[in-house]
Amino acid sequence: MKNITACLQGLKRNFSGFPPVRHIAYLNANWHNRFTTHTTIDFGLELCSRAEFAEEEIDGRTLRRRFPWVATRIRGHVYRMKTTDPWDVLVISYDLSQHETLKRLGLDAENPGWEFLATEEISQKTAALARLLEQTCLPGITDRIDLLALDLLRLTLLENRENAQSPEETAVRQIASCFSARVYEKLDLADIIRRHNLSTRSFFRHWKRLYDLSPADFIMQKKMEEACRMLRESSLRIYEISDRLRFADCSHFCRAFRQWNRLSPQEYRRSRRG
């Protein structure tokens, strides 16, 4: 992408729900090693470089991070980049008055920065934000920039490299999400494991590390949670709930429900509605 910059200070906003971006810039092949101090809150998405690692000095202390990463800047500190190769960076700046608001949103500029995984979603949002910088005079664009900038920064936190999981752990969590979302279906565990490219042995080994319940008990727990919700919020009959949750018959459902909740479905419904 080409170099592009936009000053949004004083531009009209239609919504006040997002911290307003003061200045934003995309800099291609950026490089400097001078000492800097800052009068704004700056988040720099250091996207890529020929160097694998970046070196940054904060108040005389040198930190080393792998690209891509987010560099933070705030008043009261002295910063210096020591990386010898140029890097591409997207800089998002806010007024100092937004410090507490950003902090409540998880973006604390006193945090010395964090590495993140360069996912396709982050790349798409970065490109979309850069395109908006050429349209700042159009109605509603500043609001879009505010929203997208906040979304992008928080996404880098979610993709923090420290929280990265192995492909097997990711697959197991996806399977657990499948169990949670498909309580109305009769699930074929072997087929689900196979479709997530795991062996049965690998699945159970990683599942045990991540969850206290067995897969069968995890599925039953999710069914019981949904059964409780329907008993509280609907007028469905007990056998109808049993059918929806794919129990073999109503008596099986009632036995399982009592085992998990220490009440029969009828007793649970009466106690919650009472």
C-alpha positions, 0 to 999 in steps of 0.5 A: 500500500502507498503512504497515506495520512489523514487528520480527523480532529474537528471533523463531524461525527454522527455517533459518540459511542466510539473514541474519536480518532485524531490522526491516522497514517499508513507508512510504507517502509518507515524507518527512524531511530531518533528519541521521541516523546508523545503528546497523543496516544498512539497505537502503531501496528508494526505490520511487516519488515525484512527483520524478523524482530523489532527492537524498541527502547522505552525509558532506556529499557530495550524490548525485543518483539517479533513482527507483526506487533502493536507499539504503544506511545503515551506522554511521560515516556521516551521511546526509540526504535532500534530496528535497522530495517524499515517496516510498514506501520499503521499509526492510530492516534487519539487525544490524551483525554481518551486514555481512560475510555481506551483503557476500559476498552482493553487498550491501555497505552501504558502497556508496552505493546504486544505481538499478534498473529497476522490473520486474514481478518486483520489484513482485510480490516487494515486494507479497509481502513487504509481505503477509508483514509482517502474518503474522509470528506464523505458523510459518515466516513469518520464514524466508520474510521472510528469504529473500524480502528477500534475493532482492528486494535481490539482484534490484535489483542484477541490474536495476541501471540501469547494466547496462540494455540496449537492447531489441535487445540484450535480444532478441539475448541471448534468441536466444543463450539459445535457441541454447544451450537447443535444441542438439537441434533444427534451428533456423530462424534467420530465423524466430527473428529474426522472432519476436523482432521484429528485422530481419535487419540489426539482429540481425547488427549487435547480435550482432556487438557482443555475441559474437565468434563468428558465429551459426552458429559459436555454435550449433556451439560449443554442439553441440560442448560437448554432444557432449563431455558425452555422450561423457564421461558416456554410452555412446551410440554416435557415430552416436546422438550425431550423430543427437541433435544433428541433424547431416546424417550421422555423417561430417559430425559427426565432421569437425566434431568434429575441427575443433573439438576436434582429436580424433575423437569416439572419441579424445576419449572414450578420452582423457577416460575414460582 
